[in-house]
Amino acid sequence: MFANFRLAMAWLHTWFGLVLGFVLTVAFFFGALSVFDREIDRWAIPATRFEAQPMPSFDRLLRPIFEQMQPDAANVQALRGLVDGPLPERWDTVAGWGAYTTHRDPVLSVFASYEVPNAHDPEQLVWGSRTIDPRSGTVLPDDQLKIGSRFFYPLHYSLNLHWKDLGTWIVGLAALVMLAALVSGVVLHRRFFREFFTFRPWKSLGRGTLDLHNLTGVAALPFHFFFAFTGLVIFAGLYFPVADTQLHGLHEMHERVEAAETGLPHKRAGVAAPLASVDAMVAEAQRRWAARGRAGEVGFLWLQHVGDANGYVSIYRAGTDRIALTGEGIHFKASTGELLREDPPRSAVDSVNEFLTGLHLQHFRHWLLRWLYVLGGLLGAACIATGFVLFVEKRKRQHARRGAQGARVVDALAVTTITGMLLASAAILVANRLLPEALPARGDWEQGVFWGAWLLAGLHAAWRSAPVAQARPNPAWREQCIGFAVLAVAAVLLNALTTGDHLLKTLAQPYWPVAGVDLALLAAAAVAGLAARRLARHERAAAGASPPAGHDALDSSLEAGHV
């Protein structure tokens, strides 16, 4: 079918990259934004613009909140058809209470699970959650969208398509295909060292695009491979749910054996019991961590079988000084405060799994490395974006001669994915600052603006794509770059006008979470403006000369299989 192995790899690299490159662009871009998801949250919700706080007192502040909690209404409605008989008015059997925070979280997320009576699945639980101010215990409105951690972050691994975990499956397939595309790309790029140092933006747009594609692919190759692989590892339990299917009986047996070995009860005893001071248990856990030379704050607090004689309290140290998210778990009997267990050192398999997961999710305290994550994510998005451009440039003249529309369709999809994604991201930030604080379901409105802006960008890209069918550039690239620059600057100005937290103030304090988002928006606007200017020159050159300068060199490189 192919003359040699390299041509086979070129075919695989091109078509695998094209088919699922649109998904990978979204995963890389929003993955890069997710590195600073908590900072974006603070920008989006001005009430949370204060310094990060440690885990507050459970006895004084958290316990009253937990005792008043009930499952979220949406989660209760989702149980319809999964139970026999009516659902209770009040949920009294608490399975667990939990609280989680990091060194970047000013607010505290608390959650509770409740056993569901008469459920078809005896292990069915229903969940409730709250966001609180850890300084006072004030419950913050849940209809304010945490744009960073509750929208951009899940978007990068699930596309926010939660039905049957469809989005996670799509992204997983894209990651698997990406590994194949990376291997084929390695075969194609025989001159790795030279391409690492080759970028000629002053030449033709085609040559600069080819160099940028090669450079971003080669420079960030380890990053791309690692994150595609670890993303698959993290969701391996979803993609291969053997524990809940073929090995369900063995899984249940393992949990019972593990409970017997660890002393942490697997089931409720059915005997009511009081709750001892959790603050005293926290103090004892911190004393034990300090004795091991690992002093630190609590990152995760979990109470299992609340109100039952088999209840226990698990306290985990915050993972700011290591790769793993949490660790050094210490467990106490809930009714007495008696020490039940200190987690032993992890096995080699568990340690590798925690390391890979923690390195992917990067909740540790290392700002330089976090910025390298952002750079790697943006390089991945740029590599795929330039691949789209090269695909269209190679074929649009052939398609124009034959009257085919393939290049036009791919170009419109590329514009929608790349600049349309940027427009939608800026639009949700603008909507966040314009929509009234008291607007019911405000978060739903913000998400509607995001998807609406992306849809309009797609329609605009298709409408303006007619020149591609005539082997000329699509002006939608330039126009959407201008639109993004305008929206990004508008978001910065609206933040200053609606909150008073302008750049002079946030830089003087300094308060980097808000200042950083504003500065990133202004920098992105400047890059988009420069790109629009370059694209305008390219459009003028294409209108005055056919083929444009550099076309022959680009075509020869493409035909030789260099991309």
N, C-alpha and C positions, 0 to 999 in steps of 0.2 A: 504493500500500500504506500509506503514511503521509501525514498531512495536510500536514506541512512537513518541512524538512530537520532541524530540531532534534529532532523526535520520532523521526526515523530514527536520529539520533545517540544519542538516549536509549536506544533499543532495543539498538543495537550496544554501547553502554557497559555496559548492565545485563547482557546475556547473555554477551558476551565476558568481562566481569569475573567472572561467576559460574562459567562453565564451567572456566576455567583459573586462577581466582583462588586456588584451593586450592594449586596448584603454586607460584604466585608468592609466596604467603605464606611457604611454606617457603624459597624462594630468598632472599627479603628478610631473613627472620629469621636464618637460618644464615649468610647473607652478612654480616650485622652482627656475628655472633659471630666470623666468620672474620677480621675485622680484627685481633683479638687471639688468633689461633689458637695462636701460640707461647707466649703467656702461659697459656692454658688447658692446653697440654701440660705446662708446668712444674708447674701445680697438680695435674694428673692423675698425673704421674710424679715423686715426691719426689726420686728419685736425680738428677734434672736441675735441681734448685733451686740453681743457682749462676750467676754472672754470665756473660753472653755472651762468647764467646771468638773471637779472630781465627783465620784459617786456620792450622793448625799446620804444622810442618816435614814436607814430603813425604818427604825422604830418610830422616829418622830415625824418623818415627812412622807415616806413611800407607803407605809402600811395603810394609813387612812385612805390613800388614793386607790390602792389595790382593792380594799374592802368595798369601795363604792363602784368599782368597775363592773361592767357587763359586756357581753359580746357585742361586736359591731353589728349594726342592723343589717348591713349588706351580707355579712357572713351568715347571719341567722336565716335570711331569705334564701341563701344558697343551699340550705339544708332541706328545703321543700322537696319531697319525694324520696328523701334518704332516710326517713324515720317512719315508724308506724305510730299513728296517733298524732295528737296536737303537740306543738312545741311549747315548752313551759314559758310562763310570763316572766319568771325570774330564775336565773341560773345559779344554783347554790353549790353544786359539786365542782369545786375548783381543782383542776388537775395540776396547774402550775402557775406561778408568778415569776416574771423575769424582768430584768433591767439591764440595758447594754449602753455603754458609752465608750468614746475614744478620746484621745488627747486633743482632737479637733472639734469635738461636739460641745457647743454651749448648752444645748437643750438635751434632755434625757428621754429616750424612748423606753416606755414600759409596756409590757404585754402580759396577757393572762389567757390561759386555756381552760375550757370547761368541758366536762364529760357530757355527752349527748344521750339522754335516756331514750330507750326504744329505737336506737339507731340500727340500721341493717348491718353496719360494720361495728362490732363492739368496741373498737379502738377509735371510733370517730370522735374528733374534738372540734370545738368551735372557738374562735379566737377573738379577743378584743385588744385594742391598743390605744395608747394615749401618748401625747407629747407634752412634757411638763417643763417648767422653768425650775431647775434644780436649786435655785437660790431661795425660792419661796414656796414651791409646790403648786404654783398656779398652772392649771391645765390650759394649754394653748389651743386655739381652734384648729381642728383637724381638716377643715376645708381649705386651708392655705397650703398650696402645693409646694412640697419640697422639690423644686425643679431639679436640683442636682442629684440627690440621693433617691428620690422616688420617681423620677421621670427619665433624666438623661442616663443614669446608671443602669436601670433595668432595660432601657432601650438598646444598650450596646450588646446585651447577651440574649434578649428575648424579643426585640423589636416591639415590645409592649403588646404582643399577641399572646394572650394568656390562655385562650381556649385550647384545652388538651395539650398545653405547653407547646403549641405549634411554633411560635417564634423561636423558642429555645432549640427545637429540632432543626429549624431552618438554619439558624446560626451555627449549630453543630455540624450540619452537612457542609456549610460553607467553610468552616475551619478545617474539616477533613480534606476537602478539595484544595484548600490553600496549601496544605502540606505537600500535596502532589504537585501543585503549581510551583512551590518553592524548589522542590527537587528538580523539576524540569528546567526552572530558571538557572539553577547552578550548572546544569549541563550546557545551557546556551551561553552562559557568560564565562568564556574561557580566559578572559583577560581581567580577572577580578581586581588586581592591584591597580591597573591603569584606570579602570572605571571608577574606582574609589576616589580618584583625584581629577576626574574629568567632568567639568561643567562649564559650558560655553554659552551663557545666556545672551551675550552680545551678538551671537550669530543669528541665523534665522530662527523663527519660532519653532519650526519643526525640529531643528537640530538641538535647540535648548530643551525642548520637551523630551527628546530621546535621551539626552544626557541626564536629565533630571530623573527620568524613569529608571535608568540604569543605576544612578548614584543612590537613590532612595532604596532601591531593591537590594543593593550590595551592602551599603553602610549599615542598614538596620536588619540584615538577614538573621542574625542570632535572635534579635528581639522578636521578629515576626514568627520565627519557628517556635520559640519558647512559648509565646502567648497563645498561639494556635493550639499547641500541644497541651499546655496546662489548662486552657479553657475546656478542652475535651475531658481532661482528668477530673476537673471539678464537677462536671455534670455526668460523670460515668454512671452514677447510680440511677440517673434518669434514662440514659440511653440503653443501659443494660440492667433493668430492674429485676435481676435474678433473685434477690433476697425476698422480694414481695410476690414473686410468681413461682418459679420452679422450686426455690428453696424456702418457701414460706414456713413450712413446718420446722425445718432446721434452724431458720432464723429465730422462731419463737423459742426453740430449745436453747439456742445460744444466749438469748437474753436472760432466760431463767438461770442458766449456769453462771453467766457473768454477774447477775445480781447476788447469787450465793457466794461467789468468790470475792466480790468487792464489798459486800455488806450494804449495798444500796438497793432497797427493795424495788422490785419491778412492778408490783401491784399494791393497791390500797389494802389495808387491814380491815377496813370497815368499822374501826373503833375511833371515836372522836378523841382528839388530843389538842392541848393548847400549843401556842407558839412561843418559844423562849425568845430572849433578846437576840435578834439578828446582828445588831451593832456589836454585841460582845463577841459573836462568832467572827465578824469581820476583823475586829481588833486582834483576835487570836490568830487568824489567818495571816494578817500582816506581820505579826510578831514572828511567825514561823518562816515566812518568806525572808524577812530581814536576817533571821538566824542562818539562813542558807546563803546570805549575801545577795539576795534578789529582792530587795525592798521595792515596793511600788504600790500604785493605786489599784483599786478593784475595777476591772473592765467589764465583767459579766457576773451577774448575781441571779441564781435560779433556785426557786423553791418548788420541790416536787411533792405531790400528794398533800396539798395544803389542808390543814385541819384534821389530818389523819395520824394515827399512831405510827404509821410507816413513813411519815413525812421526813424529808431531809433537805438541807440547805447546801448548795454547791457554790463556792466562791472561787472565781478565777482571776488571776492577775492580768492587768492590762498589758497588751503586747506592744509597747512603744519602743522597747529596746531589743527586739528580736523579730525574726521573720514571721513566726507563727502568730495567728491572731490573738489567741489567749492561751494561758497555760498555768502550770503549777496549781492545778485544781485541788481544793481542800474541802472536805464534805463533813457536815455535822448533822447529828440527829436533831430534827426541828423542835421537838418537844422539850428537850433537855439541854441542848448545846453540846452534847457529848461528841467528841471527835470520832468519826466513823472511818475516815480514810484520807490519806494523802496520796495523790496520784504518783505512781512510780515513774521512773524515766521511760520514755516511749520506746517501743520496739523500732527496729530499723525501718520496717515498712511504714509504720505510723509516722515516724520522723520525716521520711521522704515525702509522704503525702501532705503533712502539715507544712513542710518547707515549700513545696510547689504551690499549694493553695495560698499560703501567706505571701509568697513572692508575687503571685498574680494579683492579689487583692490589695497589697501594699498599704497596710494600716500602720506601719512602723514609722518612727520619727526620723526621717532622713530627707531633708528638703531637696538637696541636690539630686538624689536618686529619683525623687518624685518628678522633678522637672525632666529628667532623662526619660521617664515613662511617657510624659506628655510628648516629648520630641519623637520618641519611637512610634507612638500612636499616630501622630501627624505625618510622619514619614511613610507609614503604611498606607494611610489614606491618599497621600500624594502619589505614591507608587502606582496604586490602582487607578487613580484619576488620570495620570499621564498615560497609563496603558489604554484607557478608553480613547483618549485623544489620538494616540498613535494608530489604534485600530481603525478609527474613522478616516484619518488622513491617508492611510494606505489604500483604502477602498473607495473613497468618495468619487474619484475621477472615473474609475472603472464603472461604478454604479451610474454615474451621470451619463456616460456614453451609452449604457444599455437601458437607461430609463428606469433603473431599479431604485427602490426606496429603502434598502437595508441600512445604508450608512446614515440616512436621515433619521431613521427610527433609533438607531444606537446612539447617535449624537444627542437626540432629544432626551433619551433616558439618562445619558451621562450628565447633561445639564441639570436635569431634575434631581439626580442623586447628589451631585457635588454642590453646585451653587444653590440649588433648591434647598438642600439640607442646611446650608449656612443661613439662608433667608429665614427658614422656619425657626432656627435656633435663636436668631436675633428677634424675630417677631414675638416669641413667647416671653422674652425678657421685656420687650416694650409693653406687651399686654399686661405683664405683671405689675408694671408701674402705673398703668393707666386705669385698670379696672378698680372699682371702689372696694375698699377693704371689707365692707359689710355685704357685698354681693353674695347671695346664696349660691352654693356650689361653685365658688370662685375658681377652684382648681380645675373643675371641668371646663370652665370657659377658657382658661389658659391653654389647656390641652387642645381644645377645639380650635383656638387661634393657630397653634403650632401645626396641626394637621391641615387646617384650611389654607395656611400660607404655603405649605409644601404642595398641596394640590394645585393652587393657583400657579406656583412656579412650574409645575409640570405642564399645565395647560399653556402657559406662556412659552415654555421651551418648545412644545410641539407646534404652536402657532408660528413661531419665528424661525422654524427649522427649514423652511422652503429653500433658502440659498444653498443648503448642504446638497440638495438634489441637483444643483448646478455646479457642484465642486467648489463652492465658496463657503467662508466661515459662517457659523450661526451667530447672529448678533445677540442672541439671548445670553451667551456667556458674558459679554461685556455689560449688558443691561442689568443682569442679576448681580454682578459684582458691584455695580454702582448702587443697586438697591440694598445690598447687604451693608455696604459702607454707611449709607444713610441711616439704616435702622440701628447699626451698632453705635454710631455717635448719638443717635436719639435716645438709646437706652441709657447711656452715660449721663446725658443731660437731664433726662426724666428722673433718674435716681437722685441727682443733686436737687432738683426742684421739689420732689415729693417727700424726700426724707431729710434734706439738709446735709447729707453726708457727701459733700463734693470732694473732689480729689485733694484740694488744698488741705481740707480738714482731715481726711483719712490718712494722708501721707504725713501730716504733722504729728498725729497722735503717737505712733503710727498704728493704723488698724488695717493690716494687710489683707484679710479676707475680702473686704469690700474694695479697697484700693486696687488689689490685684485683679479682680474681675473687671473693674473699670479700665485699668491699664491694658489688660488683654483685649478688651473690646476695641479700644482706640488703636492698638497695634494691628489687630486684624482688619480694622477699617482702612488703615494706611496701606497694608498689603493688597487689599481688594482694590483700592483706588489705583495703585501702581499697575496691578494686573489689568484693570479696565483700560488704562492708558496704553499699555502694550498691545492689548487686543484690538484697540481702535486703530493703531498703526498697522497691525496685521490685516485688518479688514480693508483699509485703504490700499495697501500693497496688493492684496488679492484682487481688488476691483480694477487696478491699473495694469496688472501683469498676469499672464497665465502661461505656464505655471508659475507660482511665486518662487522667489529666490530660495535656494536650498532644497527645493522639492526633489530634484534628482538624487542628491546625496542621501536624503531621508529615505526615499524609496529603495535605493540600493542597500541601505542598512537594514531596512525592514525585510527585504526579500532574502537577504543573507541570513536571516533568523537571529538578529541581534536583540530582538525584543520578544 
